[in-house]
């Protein structure tokens, strides 16, 4: 299933149960009086951040989510049971929008928000009895649950992202740093979905690094690009191919222009020059690596950990 960072879903609370119309019937009490119970409340819908969910792909087909309805009231003053609430698991970093406005952002495991309230239960005729109204035939039906369309946007809590023009070597760098099974091929656009890998420091702390595809050769974002995942990144690793005939500074400038709409403010950037042999001309301040020989990989890893530890 392709990585999915946006989805639309419809959520609906359960309907409240109806109040009951009932009169007590007992031996020797022909006029026992009203005893219709109230209806139960409808269940509500909650979104819950779950570490086991990695993206929004499940919502490509699971669009409608409705909580249980409340049960109707019964005779003998029995109230209906409330409907069960519905919890819908979403990944950490899910932003919830209603009518274009953000209503919640779920960033921590177990964090939850109510997105559709269940309807109130109805009222049985027992509630309407009085000294002047001994046999009321009045009941109130349960209310419908709240229903609404929501837009979900995923913004993963990434520590570092690898970005750059096609075939710059981003996937190879990710694999060398983290061991992630990233796709590596000698032609552009071999990576169509983000790839993720953990980078561990000496104390066992894990940092999440992602290879974000999405730029075309001219630097413009491609359709379906995942570059919006840069939003919460703490470090940007801009990868450039040191063997390309075009000057690296020009390639960097073109890629940076395409990344500008997605780039978070005040986030540091490291330039990583791949396939950097001894005769390669590198951009100023670039870290040279050659993943085939392993040259420079350890130095790059230490530099990344140093930046993320700040």
Secondary structure as a PSIPRED ss2 file (coil, helix, strand):
# PSIPRED VFORMAT (PSIPRED V4.0)

   1 X C   1.000  0.000  0.000
   2 X C   1.000  0.000  0.000
   3 X C   1.000  0.000  0.000
   4 X C   1.000  0.000  0.000
   5 X C   1.000  0.000  0.000
   6 X E   0.000  0.000  1.000
   7 X E   0.000  0.000  1.000
   8 X E   0.000  0.000  1.000
   9 X E   0.000  0.000  1.000
  10 X E   0.000  0.000  1.000
  11 X E   0.000  0.000  1.000
  12 X E   0.000  0.000  1.000
  13 X C   1.000  0.000  0.000
  14 X C   1.000  0.000  0.000
  15 X C   1.000  0.000  0.000
  16 X C   1.000  0.000  0.000
  17 X C   1.000  0.000  0.000
  18 X C   1.000  0.000  0.000
  19 X C   1.000  0.000  0.000
  20 X C   1.000  0.000  0.000
  21 X C   1.000  0.000  0.000
  22 X C   1.000  0.000  0.000
  23 X E   0.000  0.000  1.000
  24 X C   1.000  0.000  0.000
  25 X C   1.000  0.000  0.000
  26 X E   0.000  0.000  1.000
  27 X C   1.000  0.000  0.000
  28 X C   1.000  0.000  0.000
  29 X E   0.000  0.000  1.000
  30 X C   1.000  0.000  0.000
  31 X C   1.000  0.000  0.000
  32 X C   1.000  0.000  0.000
  33 X C   1.000  0.000  0.000
  34 X E   0.000  0.000  1.000
  35 X C   1.000  0.000  0.000
  36 X C   1.000  0.000  0.000
  37 X C   1.000  0.000  0.000
  38 X C   1.000  0.000  0.000
  39 X C   1.000  0.000  0.000
  40 X C   1.000  0.000  0.000
  41 X C   1.000  0.000  0.000
  42 X C   1.000  0.000  0.000
  43 X C   1.000  0.000  0.000
  44 X C   1.000  0.000  0.000
  45 X E   0.000  0.000  1.000
  46 X E   0.000  0.000  1.000
  47 X E   0.000  0.000  1.000
  48 X E   0.000  0.000  1.000
  49 X E   0.000  0.000  1.000
  50 X C   1.000  0.000  0.000
  51 X C   1.000  0.000  0.000
  52 X C   1.000  0.000  0.000
  53 X C   1.000  0.000  0.000
  54 X C   1.000  0.000  0.000
  55 X C   1.000  0.000  0.000
  56 X C   1.000  0.000  0.000
  57 X H   0.000  1.000  0.000
  58 X H   0.000  1.000  0.000
  59 X H   0.000  1.000  0.000
  60 X H   0.000  1.000  0.000
  61 X C   1.000  0.000  0.000
  62 X C   1.000  0.000  0.000
  63 X C   1.000  0.000  0.000
  64 X E   0.000  0.000  1.000
  65 X E   0.000  0.000  1.000
  66 X E   0.000  0.000  1.000
  67 X C   1.000  0.000  0.000
  68 X C   1.000  0.000  0.000
  69 X C   1.000  0.000  0.000
  70 X C   1.000  0.000  0.000
  71 X C   1.000  0.000  0.000
  72 X C   1.000  0.000  0.000
  73 X C   1.000  0.000  0.000
  74 X E   0.000  0.000  1.000
  75 X C   1.000  0.000  0.000
  76 X C   1.000  0.000  0.000
  77 X C   1.000  0.000  0.000
  78 X E   0.000  0.000  1.000
  79 X C   1.000  0.000  0.000
  80 X C   1.000  0.000  0.000
  81 X C   1.000  0.000  0.000
  82 X C   1.000  0.000  0.000
  83 X C   1.000  0.000  0.000
  84 X C   1.000  0.000  0.000
  85 X C   1.000  0.000  0.000
  86 X E   0.000  0.000  1.000
  87 X E   0.000  0.000  1.000
  88 X E   0.000  0.000  1.000
  89 X E   0.000  0.000  1.000
  90 X E   0.000  0.000  1.000
  91 X C   1.000  0.000  0.000
  92 X C   1.000  0.000  0.000
  93 X C   1.000  0.000  0.000
  94 X E   0.000  0.000  1.000
  95 X E   0.000  0.000  1.000
  96 X E   0.000  0.000  1.000
  97 X E   0.000  0.000  1.000
  98 X E   0.000  0.000  1.000
  99 X C   1.000  0.000  0.000
 100 X C   1.000  0.000  0.000
 101 X E   0.000  0.000  1.000
 102 X E   0.000  0.000  1.000
 103 X E   0.000  0.000  1.000
 104 X E   0.000  0.000  1.000
 105 X E   0.000  0.000  1.000
 106 X E   0.000  0.000  1.000
 107 X C   1.000  0.000  0.000
 108 X C   1.000  0.000  0.000
 109 X C   1.000  0.000  0.000
 110 X C   1.000  0.000  0.000
 111 X C   1.000  0.000  0.000
 112 X E   0.000  0.000  1.000
 113 X E   0.000  0.000  1.000
 114 X E   0.000  0.000  1.000
 115 X E   0.000  0.000  1.000
 116 X E   0.000  0.000  1.000
 117 X C   1.000  0.000  0.000
 118 X C   1.000  0.000  0.000
 119 X C   1.000  0.000  0.000
 120 X C   1.000  0.000  0.000
 121 X C   1.000  0.000  0.000
 122 X C   1.000  0.000  0.000
 123 X E   0.000  0.000  1.000
 124 X C   1.000  0.000  0.000
 125 X H   0.000  1.000  0.000
 126 X H   0.000  1.000  0.000
 127 X H   0.000  1.000  0.000
 128 X H   0.000  1.000  0.000
 129 X C   1.000  0.000  0.000
 130 X C   1.000  0.000  0.000
 131 X C   1.000  0.000  0.000
 132 X C   1.000  0.000  0.000
 133 X C   1.000  0.000  0.000
 134 X C   1.000  0.000  0.000
 135 X C   1.000  0.000  0.000
 136 X C   1.000  0.000  0.000
 137 X C   1.000  0.000  0.000
 138 X C   1.000  0.000  0.000
 139 X C   1.000  0.000  0.000
 140 X E   0.000  0.000  1.000
 141 X C   1.000  0.000  0.000
 142 X C   1.000  0.000  0.000
 143 X C   1.000  0.000  0.000
 144 X C   1.000  0.000  0.000
 145 X C   1.000  0.000  0.000
 146 X C   1.000  0.000  0.000
 147 X E   0.000  0.000  1.000
 148 X E   0.000  0.000  1.000
 149 X E   0.000  0.000  1.000
 150 X E   0.000  0.000  1.000
 151 X E   0.000  0.000  1.000
 152 X E   0.000  0.000  1.000
 153 X E   0.000  0.000  1.000
 154 X E   0.000  0.000  1.000
 155 X C   1.000  0.000  0.000
 156 X C   1.000  0.000  0.000
 157 X C   1.000  0.000  0.000
 158 X C   1.000  0.000  0.000
 159 X C   1.000  0.000  0.000
 160 X E   0.000  0.000  1.000
 161 X E   0.000  0.000  1.000
 162 X E   0.000  0.000  1.000
 163 X E   0.000  0.000  1.000
 164 X C   1.000  0.000  0.000
 165 X C   1.000  0.000  0.000
 166 X C   1.000  0.000  0.000
 167 X C   1.000  0.000  0.000
 168 X C   1.000  0.000  0.000
 169 X C   1.000  0.000  0.000
 170 X H   0.000  1.000  0.000
 171 X H   0.000  1.000  0.000
 172 X H   0.000  1.000  0.000
 173 X H   0.000  1.000  0.000
 174 X H   0.000  1.000  0.000
 175 X H   0.000  1.000  0.000
 176 X H   0.000  1.000  0.000
 177 X H   0.000  1.000  0.000
 178 X H   0.000  1.000  0.000
 179 X C   1.000  0.000  0.000
 180 X C   1.000  0.000  0.000
 181 X C   1.000  0.000  0.000
 182 X C   1.000  0.000  0.000
 183 X C   1.000  0.000  0.000
 184 X C   1.000  0.000  0.000
 185 X C   1.000  0.000  0.000
 186 X C   1.000  0.000  0.000
 187 X C   1.000  0.000  0.000
 188 X C   1.000  0.000  0.000
 189 X C   1.000  0.000  0.000
 190 X C   1.000  0.000  0.000
 191 X C   1.000  0.000  0.000
 192 X C   1.000  0.000  0.000
 193 X C   1.000  0.000  0.000
 194 X C   1.000  0.000  0.000
 195 X E   0.000  0.000  1.000
 196 X E   0.000  0.000  1.000
 197 X E   0.000  0.000  1.000
 198 X E   0.000  0.000  1.000
 199 X E   0.000  0.000  1.000
 200 X E   0.000  0.000  1.000
 201 X C   1.000  0.000  0.000
 202 X C   1.000  0.000  0.000
 203 X C   1.000  0.000  0.000
 204 X C   1.000  0.000  0.000
 205 X C   1.000  0.000  0.000
 206 X E   0.000  0.000  1.000
 207 X E   0.000  0.000  1.000
 208 X E   0.000  0.000  1.000
 209 X E   0.000  0.000  1.000
 210 X E   0.000  0.000  1.000
 211 X E   0.000  0.000  1.000
 212 X C   1.000  0.000  0.000
 213 X C   1.000  0.000  0.000
 214 X C   1.000  0.000  0.000
 215 X E   0.000  0.000  1.000
 216 X C   1.000  0.000  0.000
 217 X C   1.000  0.000  0.000
 218 X C   1.000  0.000  0.000
 219 X C   1.000  0.000  0.000
 220 X C   1.000  0.000  0.000
 221 X E   0.000  0.000  1.000
 222 X C   1.000  0.000  0.000
 223 X C   1.000  0.000  0.000
 224 X C   1.000  0.000  0.000
 225 X C   1.000  0.000  0.000
 226 X C   1.000  0.000  0.000
 227 X H   0.000  1.000  0.000
 228 X H   0.000  1.000  0.000
 229 X H   0.000  1.000  0.000
 230 X H   0.000  1.000  0.000
 231 X H   0.000  1.000  0.000
 232 X H   0.000  1.000  0.000
 233 X C   1.000  0.000  0.000
 234 X C   1.000  0.000  0.000
 235 X E   0.000  0.000  1.000
 236 X E   0.000  0.000  1.000
 237 X E   0.000  0.000  1.000
 238 X E   0.000  0.000  1.000
 239 X E   0.000  0.000  1.000
 240 X E   0.000  0.000  1.000
 241 X E   0.000  0.000  1.000
 242 X C   1.000  0.000  0.000
 243 X C   1.000  0.000  0.000
 244 X C   1.000  0.000  0.000
 245 X C   1.000  0.000  0.000
 246 X C   1.000  0.000  0.000
 247 X C   1.000  0.000  0.000
 248 X H   0.000  1.000  0.000
 249 X H   0.000  1.000  0.000
 250 X H   0.000  1.000  0.000
 251 X H   0.000  1.000  0.000
 252 X H   0.000  1.000  0.000
 253 X H   0.000  1.000  0.000
 254 X H   0.000  1.000  0.000
 255 X H   0.000  1.000  0.000
 256 X H   0.000  1.000  0.000
 257 X H   0.000  1.000  0.000
 258 X H   0.000  1.000  0.000
 259 X H   0.000  1.000  0.000
 260 X C   1.000  0.000  0.000
 261 X C   1.000  0.000  0.000
 262 X C   1.000  0.000  0.000
 263 X C   1.000  0.000  0.000
 264 X C   1.000  0.000  0.000
 265 X C   1.000  0.000  0.000
 266 X C   1.000  0.000  0.000
 267 X C   1.000  0.000  0.000
 268 X E   0.000  0.000  1.000
 269 X E   0.000  0.000  1.000
 270 X E   0.000  0.000  1.000
 271 X E   0.000  0.000  1.000
 272 X E   0.000  0.000  1.000
 273 X E   0.000  0.000  1.000
 274 X E   0.000  0.000  1.000
 275 X C   1.000  0.000  0.000
 276 X C   1.000  0.000  0.000
 277 X C   1.000  0.000  0.000
 278 X C   1.000  0.000  0.000
 279 X C   1.000  0.000  0.000
 280 X C   1.000  0.000  0.000
 281 X C   1.000  0.000  0.000
 282 X C   1.000  0.000  0.000
 283 X C   1.000  0.000  0.000
 284 X C   1.000  0.000  0.000
 285 X C   1.000  0.000  0.000
 286 X C   1.000  0.000  0.000
 287 X E   0.000  0.000  1.000
 288 X E   0.000  0.000  1.000
 289 X C   1.000  0.000  0.000
 290 X E   0.000  0.000  1.000
 291 X C   1.000  0.000  0.000
 292 X C   1.000  0.000  0.000
 293 X C   1.000  0.000  0.000
 294 X C   1.000  0.000  0.000
 295 X E   0.000  0.000  1.000
 296 X C   1.000  0.000  0.000
 297 X H   0.000  1.000  0.000
 298 X H   0.000  1.000  0.000
 299 X H   0.000  1.000  0.000
 300 X H   0.000  1.000  0.000
 301 X H   0.000  1.000  0.000
 302 X H   0.000  1.000  0.000
 303 X H   0.000  1.000  0.000
 304 X H   0.000  1.000  0.000
 305 X H   0.000  1.000  0.000
 306 X H   0.000  1.000  0.000
 307 X H   0.000  1.000  0.000
 308 X H   0.000  1.000  0.000
 309 X C   1.000  0.000  0.000
 310 X C   1.000  0.000  0.000
